[in-house]
Amino acid sequence: MSKVENFLTQEEEQAIVAAICVAEKETSGEIRIHIEKTTSLAHYDRALEVFHLLKMDETDLKNGVLIYIAVKDKAFIICGDKGINDVVPSDFWDSTKDAMATQFKIGNFKQGIIDGITKAGQQLQKNFPYQEGDINELSNEISKG
């Protein structure tokens, strides 16, 4: 098995998808998780590439958030689209990343990811509240590369 398949159990993946559903319930925003073994690109560049591949830049309000994780590289990036980046505090993504890293350092990857989802979801709910007729524009499933 690859490092990606060993990174989270099926139950942990289900808990993460459930956290995405909860975070997106009261917002038009979209949150995705992408996990892969490694990349030859700079992590931020690869995260942006995945952001586009997953069509996260095509949401109506430009309010997609991607948490990208390269398991073997022990690296992760949080990417927000223009809509969300324009309204969150300037230190928001760094503080979110710090909260996740705290859990990652003790090996609690599921909780770290859920903490990131929760924090992103709170900002999405605050700045992009659910409106009548909002649809889930993107899958909530974890993508893997």
N, C-alpha and C positions, 0 to 999 in steps of 0.2 A: 504493500500500500504506500501511496505517496504521503508526503507530509500534510498535504491538503486534506486527504481523507481521514488522517489521524488527528487533525487539529481540533475538531469538535465531534462529539457524539451526535447521533441522530436526535436524541432527546434535547441536547443543547441547541442544535439547529432549530428544532421545533419551538423552543422557548424564545429564540431570537426572532423567528418569524412572527410569533405571537406578540412580541414587544413592538415589532414594526406595525402590526395591525392596530395595536392600542395607540401608538404614537400618531398614526395617520388618521385615527378615527374622527378627530375634531379639526382636521385641517385639509386643505387641498394639496399640501406639500407631499413629496415623495421621498422615501428613504430606501436606499439599496445597500446591500453588503456584497462585496466581491472578495473572494479569497482565492489566492493562487500560491504556488510553491515559491516562485522567484521571478525576477525580471532582469533583463540585461539593460533596461532603460533606467534613468533616474526615477525613483519611486513616484515623485510628483508628476513627472511626465507620463508614466504608465497609468497612474490614477486618472489623469485627464483623458488619456486614450480610452480607458475603460468607461469613463463617464459618457463619452460620445458613443462608444459601441453599444452601451446599454440604453441609448437614446434619452439619457437623463437631461440633456440640454433641449429636449423638445417638449417639456411640460409647458402648459399655457402661461403660468405665472413665473416661470424660471425659478422654481423653488424646490429643485431636486437636491438631495444630499447623498453623497456616496461615501461609505467607509470602505476603503481599499486596504487589504491586508496581504502582504507577501510573507508567508510563514517562514520559509527557510532564511530569508533575509532579516527576519525579526524587525520588520518595518511596517508602519501603517500610516495612511494619509486620510484626511477628511476633506472632501471637496464639496463646496456648495456652489450652486449656480448663482447667476447675477442677482436674481430677485431676493434670495435669502441673504446673500453676502452684503447687499446694500442696506439691510435693516438690522442685522445683528451687531452687538457691540464689537469694537475692533479686536478685542482679545477673546472673543467667544470661541473660535475654533481652537485656539491654543489651550484655553481652560478645559474645553471638552476633551481634547487630546490628552491633557494631563490627568484628567479623571479616569480615562480609559487606561493610560499607562500605569497608574497606581494598581489597578487590578491585574493588568498583564504581568507586572513585575513579580506578583505572587502566584502566577500561573492560572489565574482565574479569568480565562479568555472570554467565556460566555458572559460573565458579569460585566467585564470591561466593555464588550460590544453593546450589551443592553444599556449600560450607563451612557454610552455615546448616543445610542438611539433615543433614549429618554430625554437627554439634554437637547438634541436636535429637534425632537418632537415638540418640546415645550416652546421653543422659539418659533417653530412652524405654526403651532396652534395660536400663539400670541399674534403673529404677524400675517398669517394666512389662514384665518378661521374658516371652518367648513361653511360653504354656502349651498343653498338648495340647488340640487342638480350636479354637485361635484361628483366626479367619478374617479376611481382609482386608475390613474393613467399608466402605472407601471407595476410589474409583478413584485410581490413582497418576498419571493423566494430568494435564497442566497444563490448568487451566481459563482461559478468556479471556473478558473482558467488553468 
